[in-house]
Amino acid sequence: MKARLNQALAAIDESFWILPAILTAGGVLFALMLVRLDQAGAVPDWMVESAWLYNGGAEGARTLLGAVASTTIGIAGTVFTITIAALSLAAQQMGPRLLHNFTRDRGNQTVLGAFLGTFSYALMVLRTVRTEAEGAFVPHLALTVGIGLAFVCVAMLVYFVGHMAGRINVDTVIDLVSKNVRRAIDGLSADGPQSRPPPPVFWRDAVPVVDQRRGYLQQLDTASLAKWAADRHTVIRLLVGPGDRVFPGAPIALVKPPVDGVEQAIRSATALGWDRSGADDIEFAIRQLVEVAIRALSPGVNDPHTAISVIDRLGAALCDVAPLRLPSGVVLHEGKPGLVMPAVEYDGLVDVMFHMIRQSGSGSTAVLIRILDVLTAAVSCERQPKRVATLERHADLVMGDACRTIGNPDDLGDVQKRYRGFAAMKRSGPAAYLEAMASEQKTENALAPHLYDRLAANPGET
Protein backbone atom coordinates (compact mmCIF):
# COMPACT_ATOMS: atom_id res chain seq x y z
CA MET A 1 0.00 0.00 0.00
CA LYS A 2 3.01 2.30 0.41
CA ALA A 3 3.46 2.39 -3.36
CA ARG A 4 -0.15 3.46 -3.90
CA LEU A 5 0.15 6.07 -1.14
CA ASN A 6 3.28 7.51 -2.77
CA GLN A 7 1.47 7.51 -6.12
CA ALA A 8 -1.47 9.41 -4.61
CA LEU A 9 0.84 11.94 -2.95
CA ALA A 10 2.71 12.44 -6.22
CA ALA A 11 -0.58 12.97 -8.06
CA ILE A 12 -1.64 15.56 -5.49
CA ASP A 13 1.71 17.31 -5.73
CA GLU A 14 1.47 17.56 -9.53
CA SER A 15 -2.24 18.43 -9.73
CA PHE A 16 -3.18 21.95 -10.77
CA TRP A 17 -6.30 22.41 -8.68
CA ILE A 18 -5.21 21.47 -5.13
CA LEU A 19 -3.58 24.79 -4.14
CA PRO A 20 -6.32 26.98 -5.72
CA ALA A 21 -8.97 24.87 -3.92
CA ILE A 22 -7.14 25.32 -0.60
CA LEU A 23 -6.88 29.08 -1.08
CA THR A 24 -10.55 29.28 -2.06
CA ALA A 25 -11.62 27.40 1.04
CA GLY A 26 -9.26 29.56 3.07
CA GLY A 27 -10.94 32.70 1.74
CA VAL A 28 -14.34 31.42 2.82
CA LEU A 29 -13.16 30.50 6.33
CA PHE A 30 -11.26 33.77 6.72
CA ALA A 31 -14.36 35.75 5.79
CA LEU A 32 -16.51 33.84 8.31
CA MET A 33 -13.95 34.41 11.05
CA LEU A 34 -13.66 38.18 10.48
CA VAL A 35 -17.42 38.61 10.19
CA ARG A 36 -17.83 36.76 13.50
CA LEU A 37 -15.36 39.19 15.10
CA ASP A 38 -17.36 42.13 13.76
CA GLN A 39 -20.59 40.62 15.05
CA ALA A 40 -19.06 40.01 18.47
CA GLY A 41 -18.04 43.66 18.79
CA ALA A 42 -14.34 42.85 18.90
CA VAL A 43 -13.57 46.03 16.93
CA PRO A 44 -13.86 49.14 19.17
CA ASP A 45 -15.85 52.16 17.99
CA TRP A 46 -12.85 54.49 17.93
CA MET A 47 -11.11 52.17 15.49
CA VAL A 48 -14.19 52.03 13.26
CA GLU A 49 -14.32 55.80 13.15
CA SER A 50 -10.61 56.10 12.37
CA ALA A 51 -9.14 56.30 8.89
CA TRP A 52 -7.66 52.80 9.12
CA LEU A 53 -10.90 50.87 8.76
CA TYR A 54 -13.79 51.13 6.34
CA ASN A 55 -16.35 53.45 7.95
CA GLY A 56 -18.95 53.79 5.19
CA GLY A 57 -22.53 52.59 5.07
CA ALA A 58 -24.19 49.42 3.91
CA GLU A 59 -24.85 50.55 0.35
CA GLY A 60 -21.25 51.56 -0.16
CA ALA A 61 -20.11 48.27 1.36
CA ARG A 62 -22.26 46.27 -1.06
CA THR A 63 -21.02 48.26 -4.03
CA LEU A 64 -17.40 47.83 -2.95
CA LEU A 65 -17.66 44.10 -2.34
CA GLY A 66 -19.57 43.59 -5.60
CA ALA A 67 -16.82 45.37 -7.51
CA VAL A 68 -14.12 43.28 -5.84
CA ALA A 69 -15.99 40.03 -6.51
CA SER A 70 -16.79 40.76 -10.17
CA THR A 71 -13.30 42.03 -10.93
CA THR A 72 -11.43 39.16 -9.32
CA ILE A 73 -13.51 36.45 -10.98
CA GLY A 74 -13.08 38.18 -14.35
CA ILE A 75 -9.31 38.39 -13.95
CA ALA A 76 -9.25 34.77 -12.76
CA GLY A 77 -10.77 33.79 -16.10
CA THR A 78 -8.12 35.84 -17.89
CA VAL A 79 -5.36 34.16 -15.89
CA PHE A 80 -6.77 30.75 -16.78
CA THR A 81 -6.94 31.73 -20.47
CA ILE A 82 -3.32 32.93 -20.47
CA THR A 83 -2.25 29.69 -18.79
CA ILE A 84 -4.01 27.59 -21.44
CA ALA A 85 -2.41 29.67 -24.21
CA ALA A 86 1.03 29.13 -22.66
CA LEU A 87 0.36 25.41 -22.41
CA SER A 88 -0.58 25.26 -26.09
CA LEU A 89 2.57 27.15 -27.08
CA ALA A 90 4.75 24.89 -24.94
CA ALA A 91 3.12 21.75 -26.36
CA GLN A 92 3.81 22.87 -29.94
CA GLN A 93 7.40 24.00 -29.45
CA MET A 94 8.74 21.75 -26.68
CA GLY A 95 6.44 18.73 -26.55
CA PRO A 96 3.27 17.78 -24.67
CA ARG A 97 5.17 15.71 -22.08
CA LEU A 98 6.58 18.94 -20.63
CA LEU A 99 3.15 20.36 -19.79
CA HIS A 100 3.24 19.07 -16.21
CA ASN A 101 6.11 21.51 -15.57
CA PHE A 102 3.55 24.29 -16.14
CA THR A 103 0.54 22.74 -14.43
CA ARG A 104 2.43 21.96 -11.21
CA ASP A 105 4.08 25.39 -11.13
CA ARG A 106 3.35 26.90 -7.71
CA GLY A 107 3.41 30.45 -9.05
CA ASN A 108 0.53 29.85 -11.48
CA GLN A 109 -1.44 27.95 -8.86
CA THR A 110 -0.94 30.67 -6.24
CA VAL A 111 -2.07 33.45 -8.58
CA LEU A 112 -5.23 31.63 -9.61
CA GLY A 113 -5.92 30.66 -6.00
CA ALA A 114 -5.47 34.26 -4.83
CA PHE A 115 -8.11 35.55 -7.24
CA LEU A 116 -10.54 32.73 -6.50
CA GLY A 117 -9.96 33.07 -2.77
CA THR A 118 -10.57 36.83 -2.87
CA PHE A 119 -13.73 36.28 -4.92
CA SER A 120 -15.04 33.75 -2.37
CA TYR A 121 -14.08 36.06 0.49
CA ALA A 122 -15.98 39.00 -1.04
CA LEU A 123 -19.09 36.90 -1.59
CA MET A 124 -19.11 35.58 1.97
CA VAL A 125 -18.73 39.06 3.42
CA LEU A 126 -21.30 40.54 1.02
CA ARG A 127 -24.02 38.19 2.25
CA THR A 128 -23.72 39.59 5.80
CA VAL A 129 -24.12 43.30 4.97
CA ARG A 130 -27.48 44.72 6.18
CA THR A 131 -29.09 48.11 5.59
CA GLU A 132 -31.12 50.03 8.20
CA ALA A 133 -34.31 48.38 7.00
CA GLU A 134 -32.71 44.94 7.28
CA GLY A 135 -31.04 45.32 10.64
CA ALA A 136 -28.06 47.66 10.06
CA PHE A 137 -24.88 45.59 10.08
CA VAL A 138 -21.65 46.51 8.28
CA PRO A 139 -18.56 44.30 8.95
CA HIS A 140 -15.97 47.07 9.00
CA LEU A 141 -12.99 44.84 9.74
CA ALA A 142 -13.93 42.29 7.07
CA LEU A 143 -14.46 45.05 4.51
CA THR A 144 -11.08 46.60 5.26
CA VAL A 145 -9.36 43.25 4.81
CA GLY A 146 -11.28 42.79 1.55
CA ILE A 147 -9.84 46.06 0.23
CA GLY A 148 -6.38 44.84 1.20
CA LEU A 149 -6.94 41.56 -0.61
CA ALA A 150 -7.94 43.50 -3.74
CA PHE A 151 -4.57 45.28 -3.72
CA VAL A 152 -2.84 41.93 -3.18
CA CYS A 153 -4.59 40.65 -6.31
CA VAL A 154 -3.28 43.63 -8.27
CA ALA A 155 0.25 42.75 -7.22
CA MET A 156 -0.35 39.09 -8.06
CA LEU A 157 -1.50 40.05 -11.57
CA VAL A 158 1.72 41.99 -12.20
CA TYR A 159 3.74 39.03 -10.88
CA PHE A 160 1.82 36.59 -13.07
CA VAL A 161 2.57 38.46 -16.30
CA GLY A 162 6.31 38.48 -15.62
CA HIS A 163 6.28 34.91 -14.33
CA MET A 164 4.56 33.48 -17.41
CA ALA A 165 6.84 35.45 -19.73
CA GLY A 166 9.79 33.72 -18.09
CA ARG A 167 8.19 30.30 -17.92
CA ILE A 168 7.57 29.95 -21.65
CA ASN A 169 11.24 30.69 -22.34
CA VAL A 170 12.82 27.50 -23.67
CA ASP A 171 15.97 27.91 -21.58
CA THR A 172 13.84 28.14 -18.44
CA VAL A 173 12.00 24.94 -19.37
CA ILE A 174 15.28 23.16 -20.09
CA ASP A 175 16.64 24.24 -16.71
CA LEU A 176 13.51 22.97 -14.94
CA VAL A 177 13.82 19.55 -16.57
CA SER A 178 17.55 19.54 -15.81
CA LYS A 179 16.71 19.93 -12.12
CA ASN A 180 14.51 16.83 -12.39
CA VAL A 181 17.46 14.96 -13.89
CA ARG A 182 19.73 16.07 -11.05
CA ARG A 183 17.19 14.98 -8.44
CA ALA A 184 16.89 11.59 -10.12
CA ILE A 185 20.68 11.25 -10.19
CA ASP A 186 20.91 12.12 -6.49
CA GLY A 187 18.42 9.35 -5.71
CA LEU A 188 20.28 6.94 -7.95
CA SER A 189 23.52 6.82 -5.98
CA ALA A 190 24.24 3.61 -4.08
CA ASP A 191 26.16 3.64 -0.80
CA GLY A 192 28.86 1.05 -0.25
CA PRO A 193 29.60 -2.10 -2.22
CA GLN A 194 26.68 -3.65 -4.09
CA SER A 195 25.72 -7.30 -4.20
CA ARG A 196 26.08 -8.84 -7.64
CA PRO A 197 22.82 -10.11 -9.16
CA PRO A 198 22.53 -13.83 -9.84
CA PRO A 199 23.58 -14.95 -13.33
CA PRO A 200 20.82 -15.54 -15.90
CA VAL A 201 21.24 -19.30 -15.59
CA PHE A 202 20.07 -19.06 -11.97
CA TRP A 203 16.55 -18.21 -13.16
CA ARG A 204 16.30 -21.14 -15.57
CA ASP A 205 13.87 -23.07 -13.32
CA ALA A 206 12.08 -19.99 -11.94
CA VAL A 207 8.31 -19.69 -12.18
CA PRO A 208 6.93 -16.63 -14.08
CA VAL A 209 4.43 -14.35 -12.36
CA VAL A 210 1.75 -13.00 -14.71
CA ASP A 211 0.06 -9.64 -14.13
CA GLN A 212 -3.27 -8.77 -15.74
CA ARG A 213 -2.89 -5.03 -15.15
CA ARG A 214 -1.77 -2.53 -17.76
CA GLY A 215 0.07 0.76 -17.51
CA TYR A 216 3.43 2.25 -16.62
CA LEU A 217 5.15 1.32 -13.37
CA GLN A 218 5.16 4.59 -11.43
CA GLN A 219 5.89 3.50 -7.86
CA LEU A 220 7.71 0.47 -6.46
CA ASP A 221 8.08 -0.34 -2.76
CA THR A 222 11.32 -2.31 -2.98
CA ALA A 223 11.90 -2.61 0.77
CA SER A 224 8.55 -4.24 1.59
CA LEU A 225 8.72 -6.62 -1.40
CA ALA A 226 12.27 -7.67 -0.50
CA LYS A 227 11.19 -8.26 3.11
CA TRP A 228 8.22 -10.35 2.00
CA ALA A 229 10.43 -12.54 -0.20
CA ALA A 230 13.24 -12.90 2.33
CA ASP A 231 10.82 -13.90 5.10
CA ARG A 232 9.57 -16.72 2.85
CA HIS A 233 13.07 -17.79 1.75
CA THR A 234 12.50 -17.00 -1.89
CA VAL A 235 13.88 -14.51 -4.42
CA ILE A 236 11.83 -12.36 -6.81
CA ARG A 237 13.27 -11.14 -10.11
CA LEU A 238 11.24 -8.24 -11.47
CA LEU A 239 11.21 -8.01 -15.25
CA VAL A 240 10.14 -4.35 -15.25
CA GLY A 241 11.52 -1.31 -13.50
CA PRO A 242 10.23 2.21 -12.78
CA GLY A 243 8.92 3.71 -16.01
CA ASP A 244 8.56 0.40 -17.86
CA ARG A 245 5.28 -0.65 -19.46
CA VAL A 246 3.33 -3.53 -17.94
CA PHE A 247 1.28 -5.48 -20.48
CA PRO A 248 -1.78 -7.48 -19.45
CA GLY A 249 -1.09 -11.20 -19.35
CA ALA A 250 2.67 -10.77 -19.76
CA PRO A 251 5.11 -11.96 -17.05
CA ILE A 252 6.04 -9.21 -14.64
CA ALA A 253 8.46 -11.21 -12.50
CA LEU A 254 10.16 -14.55 -11.87
CA VAL A 255 10.17 -16.27 -8.47
CA LYS A 256 12.47 -19.04 -7.23
CA PRO A 257 11.43 -21.13 -5.43
CA PRO A 258 7.68 -20.54 -6.01
CA VAL A 259 5.56 -19.55 -3.00
CA ASP A 260 1.89 -18.79 -2.52
CA GLY A 261 0.74 -15.19 -2.53
CA VAL A 262 3.56 -13.79 -4.67
CA GLU A 263 1.10 -12.26 -7.18
CA GLN A 264 -0.69 -10.30 -4.45
CA ALA A 265 2.63 -9.23 -2.89
CA ILE A 266 3.81 -7.78 -6.19
CA ARG A 267 0.48 -6.04 -6.75
CA SER A 268 0.65 -4.50 -3.28
CA ALA A 269 4.22 -3.26 -3.79
CA THR A 270 3.63 -1.69 -7.22
CA ALA A 271 1.45 1.13 -8.51
CA LEU A 272 0.69 1.59 -12.21
CA GLY A 273 -0.45 4.70 -14.05
CA TRP A 274 -1.53 5.69 -17.53
CA ASP A 275 1.54 7.87 -18.15
CA ARG A 276 5.25 7.52 -17.58
CA SER A 277 6.33 9.59 -14.60
CA GLY A 278 7.97 9.27 -11.24
CA ALA A 279 11.00 10.58 -9.38
CA ASP A 280 12.74 7.17 -9.63
CA ASP A 281 12.56 7.08 -13.43
CA ILE A 282 15.75 8.84 -14.52
CA GLU A 283 15.31 7.81 -18.15
CA PHE A 284 11.97 9.65 -18.28
CA ALA A 285 13.59 12.91 -17.14
CA ILE A 286 16.39 12.47 -19.69
CA ARG A 287 13.91 11.71 -22.48
CA GLN A 288 12.11 14.97 -21.70
CA LEU A 289 15.33 16.88 -22.38
CA VAL A 290 16.00 14.84 -25.49
CA GLU A 291 12.50 15.57 -26.81
CA VAL A 292 13.17 19.31 -26.60
CA ALA A 293 16.36 18.87 -28.62
CA ILE A 294 14.72 16.66 -31.25
CA ARG A 295 11.88 19.14 -31.78
CA ALA A 296 14.43 21.95 -32.06
CA LEU A 297 16.28 20.01 -34.79
CA SER A 298 13.14 19.27 -36.80
CA PRO A 299 12.93 21.00 -40.22
CA GLY A 300 9.91 23.02 -39.09
CA VAL A 301 11.76 24.60 -36.15
CA ASN A 302 15.47 24.38 -37.12
CA ASP A 303 16.83 25.76 -33.85
CA PRO A 304 20.25 24.17 -33.21
CA HIS A 305 20.99 26.57 -30.35
CA THR A 306 18.24 24.97 -28.26
CA ALA A 307 19.61 21.52 -29.08
CA ILE A 308 23.09 22.64 -28.02
CA SER A 309 21.66 23.94 -24.74
CA VAL A 310 20.12 20.51 -24.10
CA ILE A 311 23.40 18.76 -24.96
CA ASP A 312 25.20 20.95 -22.42
CA ARG A 313 22.75 19.87 -19.69
CA LEU A 314 23.23 16.23 -20.65
CA GLY A 315 26.99 16.67 -20.36
CA ALA A 316 26.56 18.14 -16.89
CA ALA A 317 24.45 15.10 -15.95
CA LEU A 318 27.23 12.77 -17.13
CA CYS A 319 29.73 14.64 -14.99
CA ASP A 320 27.34 14.31 -12.02
CA VAL A 321 27.13 10.56 -12.59
CA ALA A 322 30.91 10.12 -12.92
CA PRO A 323 31.74 9.80 -9.17
CA LEU A 324 28.63 7.77 -8.35
CA ARG A 325 28.28 4.05 -7.90
CA LEU A 326 25.15 2.87 -9.70
CA PRO A 327 22.93 0.35 -7.87
CA SER A 328 23.16 -3.27 -9.00
CA GLY A 329 19.42 -3.88 -8.63
CA VAL A 330 19.77 -6.35 -5.72
CA VAL A 331 17.67 -5.40 -2.68
CA LEU A 332 18.68 -7.07 0.59
CA HIS A 333 16.67 -7.61 3.75
CA GLU A 334 18.76 -8.33 6.83
CA GLY A 335 21.64 -9.40 4.61
CA LYS A 336 19.58 -11.82 2.52
CA PRO A 337 18.70 -11.09 -1.13
CA GLY A 338 14.95 -10.89 -1.56
CA LEU A 339 14.44 -8.82 -4.71
CA VAL A 340 16.36 -8.37 -7.96
CA MET A 341 15.16 -5.63 -10.28
CA PRO A 342 16.42 -4.17 -13.58
CA ALA A 343 19.44 -2.03 -12.81
CA VAL A 344 20.14 1.39 -14.30
CA GLU A 345 23.20 0.97 -16.50
CA TYR A 346 25.58 3.70 -17.56
CA ASP A 347 25.64 2.40 -21.11
CA GLY A 348 21.86 2.66 -21.37
CA LEU A 349 21.77 6.19 -19.93
CA VAL A 350 24.30 7.47 -22.47
CA ASP A 351 22.38 5.77 -25.27
CA VAL A 352 19.17 7.53 -24.20
CA MET A 353 21.01 10.85 -24.04
CA PHE A 354 22.69 10.92 -27.42
CA HIS A 355 21.32 8.36 -29.88
CA MET A 356 18.21 10.27 -30.98
CA ILE A 357 19.90 13.69 -30.88
CA ARG A 358 22.79 12.41 -33.00
CA GLN A 359 20.42 10.78 -35.48
CA SER A 360 18.26 13.92 -35.78
CA GLY A 361 21.23 16.30 -35.96
CA SER A 362 23.57 14.21 -38.10
CA GLY A 363 23.58 16.90 -40.78
CA SER A 364 24.32 19.77 -38.37
CA THR A 365 28.03 20.41 -37.89
CA ALA A 366 27.43 22.56 -34.81
CA VAL A 367 25.40 19.84 -33.07
CA LEU A 368 27.94 17.09 -33.80
CA ILE A 369 30.80 19.29 -32.62
CA ARG A 370 28.95 20.06 -29.39
CA ILE A 371 28.28 16.38 -28.74
CA LEU A 372 32.00 15.67 -29.10
CA ASP A 373 32.84 18.57 -26.77
CA VAL A 374 30.44 17.20 -24.16
CA LEU A 375 31.82 13.68 -24.52
CA THR A 376 35.31 15.12 -24.09
CA ALA A 377 34.29 16.82 -20.85
CA ALA A 378 32.61 13.63 -19.61
CA VAL A 379 35.60 11.41 -20.41
CA SER A 380 37.85 13.79 -18.47
CA CYS A 381 35.78 13.04 -15.34
CA GLU A 382 35.51 9.28 -15.77
CA ARG A 383 37.87 6.73 -14.26
CA GLN A 384 35.98 3.51 -14.96
CA PRO A 385 37.16 1.73 -18.14
CA LYS A 386 33.70 0.45 -19.10
CA ARG A 387 32.21 3.93 -18.95
CA VAL A 388 35.13 5.37 -20.92
CA ALA A 389 34.52 2.69 -23.58
CA THR A 390 30.86 3.75 -23.77
CA LEU A 391 31.81 7.40 -24.30
CA GLU A 392 34.34 6.37 -26.94
CA ARG A 393 31.69 4.33 -28.76
CA HIS A 394 29.43 7.39 -28.98
CA ALA A 395 32.31 9.57 -30.18
CA ASP A 396 32.96 7.01 -32.94
CA LEU A 397 29.28 7.10 -33.90
CA VAL A 398 29.36 10.90 -34.15
CA MET A 399 32.48 10.78 -36.30
CA GLY A 400 30.93 8.13 -38.53
CA ASP A 401 27.77 10.19 -39.06
CA ALA A 402 29.86 13.27 -39.82
CA CYS A 403 31.82 11.44 -42.50
CA ARG A 404 28.58 10.26 -44.14
CA THR A 405 26.49 13.44 -43.97
CA ILE A 406 28.84 16.46 -43.98
CA GLY A 407 29.96 17.32 -47.49
CA ASN A 408 31.93 20.49 -46.79
CA PRO A 409 35.61 19.58 -46.18
CA ASP A 410 36.16 22.48 -43.76
CA ASP A 411 33.14 21.53 -41.65
CA LEU A 412 34.22 17.91 -41.63
CA GLY A 413 37.69 19.02 -40.60
CA ASP A 414 36.23 20.85 -37.60
CA VAL A 415 34.45 17.69 -36.48
CA GLN A 416 37.61 15.64 -36.97
CA LYS A 417 39.53 18.17 -34.91
CA ARG A 418 37.13 17.74 -31.97
CA TYR A 419 37.31 13.98 -32.36
CA ARG A 420 41.10 14.05 -32.11
CA GLY A 421 40.75 16.25 -29.04
CA PHE A 422 38.44 13.65 -27.49
CA ALA A 423 40.97 10.90 -28.22
CA ALA A 424 43.78 12.94 -26.67
CA MET A 425 41.71 13.65 -23.55
CA LYS A 426 40.84 9.97 -23.17
CA ARG A 427 44.43 8.89 -23.69
CA SER A 428 46.45 11.34 -21.61
CA GLY A 429 44.19 13.98 -20.02
CA PRO A 430 43.82 17.76 -20.35
CA ALA A 431 47.48 18.46 -21.16
CA ALA A 432 47.39 16.16 -24.17
CA TYR A 433 44.06 17.71 -25.21
CA LEU A 434 45.54 21.21 -25.19
CA GLU A 435 48.58 19.99 -27.11
CA ALA A 436 46.38 18.32 -29.72
CA MET A 437 44.22 21.40 -30.19
CA ALA A 438 47.30 23.65 -30.34
CA SER A 439 48.88 21.47 -33.04
CA GLU A 440 45.69 21.70 -35.06
CA GLN A 441 45.75 25.49 -34.80
CA LYS A 442 49.43 25.55 -35.73
CA THR A 443 48.71 23.52 -38.87
CA GLU A 444 45.94 25.90 -39.90
CA ASN A 445 48.19 28.95 -39.38
CA ALA A 446 50.96 27.30 -41.39
CA LEU A 447 48.64 26.96 -44.36
CA ALA A 448 47.72 30.64 -44.38
CA PRO A 449 50.97 32.09 -45.94
CA HIS A 450 50.75 29.65 -48.86
CA LEU A 451 47.20 30.76 -49.53
CA TYR A 452 48.23 34.41 -49.46
CA ASP A 453 51.11 33.70 -51.88
CA ARG A 454 48.75 31.98 -54.31
CA LEU A 455 46.29 34.89 -54.21
CA ALA A 456 49.08 37.38 -54.80
CA ALA A 457 50.39 35.41 -57.79
CA ASN A 458 46.92 34.81 -59.23
CA PRO A 459 44.59 37.72 -58.31
CA GLY A 460 41.69 36.15 -60.18
CA GLU A 461 41.83 32.86 -58.27
CA THR A 462 39.12 32.26 -55.66
Secondary structure, DSSP 8 states (H G I E B T S, - for coil): -HHHHHHHHHHHHH-SSHHHHHHHHHHHHHHHHHHHHHHTT-S-HHHHSSTTS----HHHHHHHHHHHHHHHHHHHHHHHHHHHHHHHHHHHHH-GGGTHHHHT-HHHHHHHHHHHHHHHHHHHHHTT-B-TTTT-B--HHHHHHHHHHHHHHHHHHHHHHHHHHHHTSHHHHHHHHHHHHHHHHHHH---S-------GGGGTT-EEEEE---EEEEEE-HHHHHHHHHHTT-EEEES--TT-EE-TTEEEEEEES--TTHHHHHHHHEEEESS---TT-HHHHHHHHHHHHHHHHSTTT--HHHHHHHHHHHHHHHHHHTT-----SEEEETTEEEEE-----HHHHHHHHHHHHHHHTTT-HHHHHHHHHHHHHHHHH---HHHHHHHHHHHHHHHHHHHHH---HHHHHHHHHHHHHHHHHHHH-HHHHHHHHHHHHHHHHHHHHHHHHHHHH-TT--
